[in-house]
Amino acid sequence: MSQQPVDPMTDHSKAAYDAAYAEAALAERARLAAILNSPEATGRTELARYLAFATDFTAAACLPLLRAAPKEAPALVQESRFIPAGPRADDAPGGLVLAADL
């Protein structure tokens, strides 16, 4: 004897709730993956994350938005001056190199 499918609209049991919850979780994971792993998200990571996590837009609605958005500019690398190891001031925050020892 086969069991009838549970209708969450009329069956208010724990089993119906659990089944509906699991189905919704899978659908949301699929939506997130479709947005974040799409070719349109490449170079538009921040916008893709925003659309995936801060909106309830469908993946089908997000992809044209991503496609139309400009790609993010590469992050600028800040140049840092290399300070050679040497004596450090004991009381300076971060143990700064003493200017006299440079």
C-alpha positions in Angstrom: 0.0 0.0 0.0 1.6 3.3 -1.1 1.2 6.5 0.9 -0.5 9.5 -0.4 1.7 12.6 -0.8 1.3 15.1 2.0 -0.4 18.4 1.1 1.1 21.2 3.3 -1.9 23.4 2.6 -4.3 21.1 4.3 -2.1 18.8 6.4 -0.7 20.8 9.4 1.3 17.9 10.8 5.0 18.0 11.7 5.7 15.7 8.7 4.1 18.2 6.3 5.9 21.1 7.9 9.3 19.3 7.7 8.7 18.3 4.1 7.7 21.8 3.1 10.7 23.2 5.0 13.1 20.8 3.3 11.7 21.7 -0.2 12.0 25.4 0.5 15.6 25.0 1.7 16.6 23.1 -1.4 14.9 25.7 -3.6 16.8 28.6 -1.9 20.1 26.8 -2.2 19.5 26.2 -5.9 18.6 30.0 -6.3 21.8 31.0 -4.5 23.9 28.7 -6.6 22.3 29.8 -9.8 23.1 33.5 -9.0 26.6 33.1 -7.5 27.9 30.5 -9.9 26.6 32.0 -13.0 29.0 33.3 -15.7 27.3 36.7 -15.3 28.6 36.9 -11.7 32.2 36.7 -12.8 33.8 40.1 -12.1 30.6 41.2 -10.4 30.9 39.4 -7.1 29.7 42.1 -4.8 26.5 42.7 -6.8 25.9 38.9 -7.2 26.2 38.5 -3.4 23.9 41.4 -2.8 21.3 40.0 -5.2 21.6 36.5 -3.8 21.5 37.4 -0.1 19.7 40.7 0.3 16.8 40.3 -2.2 14.2 37.8 -3.0 14.6 38.2 -6.8 14.5 34.9 -8.7 17.7 33.8 -10.4 16.1 34.4 -13.7 15.6 38.1 -12.7 19.1 38.5 -11.3 21.0 37.2 -14.3 20.1 40.1 -16.7 20.9 42.6 -14.0 24.3 41.1 -13.5 24.9 40.9 -17.3 24.0 44.7 -17.6 26.2 45.8 -14.7 29.8 46.8 -15.3 32.5 44.5 -14.1 34.3 45.5 -10.8 37.6 47.3 -11.1 40.5 45.2 -9.8 41.5 46.1 -6.3 44.5 48.5 -6.1 47.5 47.0 -4.4 48.8 49.5 -1.9 52.6 49.8 -2.0 54.3 49.3 1.3 57.8 50.2 2.2 59.8 47.3 3.5 61.4 48.0 6.8 64.3 45.8 7.6 64.4 43.8 10.8 66.3 45.5 13.6 66.0 47.0 17.0 62.4 47.9 18.0 61.1 50.3 20.5 59.8 48.3 23.5 57.0 50.7 24.3 55.8 51.6 20.7 52.6 50.1 19.4 53.4 47.3 17.0 57.1 47.4 18.0 58.1 50.2 15.5 61.6 50.3 14.2 63.6 53.2 15.7 64.5 55.8 13.1 68.0 56.1 14.4 68.6 52.5 13.6 67.6 52.7 9.9 
